[in-house]
């Protein structure tokens, strides 16, 4: 993670290696900080520890496999430096994973959620599950904690529609992962009657659109002046919300909340979790 | 991987790297490649472990639970029997209830209960049962009485 340290960087062929290493170490420190900030709520959530060893191993495998392209995509879309090639994006992604695993192991060890006499399945399960949010945090760190250079701003301005949607998905994960594993998602869906769920769905859409409109998605996807309300609403808010619901459903399934549950309850839990996810998605530009 | 350089080795020299038109790109430092390698190893190991675990795992029932008394201590509210409980299966038992009885022949003199939130596969947990009577004077039997599946 060669973070931009603010100095004008003209990577001349005679750049000494230590200079580069130094800025990498700064980036590494940022990555640790980002992983910690992003995943602290999850590190201190008991469902995250339990799900780590009670979930089906295959779902955990799928989550870890999906993490890799997610991180590479994140590096491409909102990475701090413009990487020369996909090479560097891949390197960044794996560095983020290394940071996430080390950080999760250390913090969980301090909390005594992990100890040496636990079986491997329990230890690896807990670390693997926590590494997912932590790695995303490590990846985002450079953008969040680093000063936004004109460079990266410019890059954010020239996003394609697909990249915008990808960023929305990451924003949804950013807020949603904090609550997705908790029992409360299911509990709320039991408590709420259908009318309240419909109200929550409409509120999610309204707030989402307010954010989309306020942030006024710039860039390549920017609607030309005088573009209709419906165009923006359909292209970003509605499509974004569909992506959000798909992510919510995937998270609930991963955390075993959909097992043996009726379709009506699954839908309502998805809408409940969709609320924070929708706000995270719409505000992605502000918070990421 | 779009390999632009002739040598995709992690030990590559930054200067030898091609930068396709982008002036601001700094080459990935050797240290970063080392860290990336560690990350790749870690995630590959986690995935590999989970895959082999998934292949080995049979739909077991957490029935094989061993309980062993560690120590008995008098004082406080009575006699505390500290015990260790082990799960010998790949299934997780949630809200596992354990009941201890002091028996004199066929008669149950006193009973105490403990509950464990989770007993993960192949793990051990410790708990305690508190009796008013001295457990050493009776036959002590500790058995799991129920669990729920997570």
Interface residues (C-beta under 8 A of the other chain):
Chain A: X1 X2 X9 X10 X11 X13 X14 X15 X17 X20 X21 X23 X24 X25 X28 X50 X53 X54 X56 X57 X58 X60 X61 X64 X65 X67 X68 X81 X82 X83 X84 X85 X86 X87 X88 X90 X91 X92 X93 X94 X95 X96 X97 X98 X99 X101 X117 X118 X119 X120 X121 X122 X124 X125 X127 X128 X131 X151 X256
Chain B: X1 X2 X3 X4 X8 X13 X14 X15 X17 X18 X19 X20 X22 X23 X24 X25 X26 X27 X28 X29 X30 X31 X32 X33 X35 X36 X37 X38 X39 X40 X42 X43 X46 X47 X49 X50 X51 X53 X54 X57 X90 X92 X94 X117 X118 X120 X121 X122 X123 X124 X150
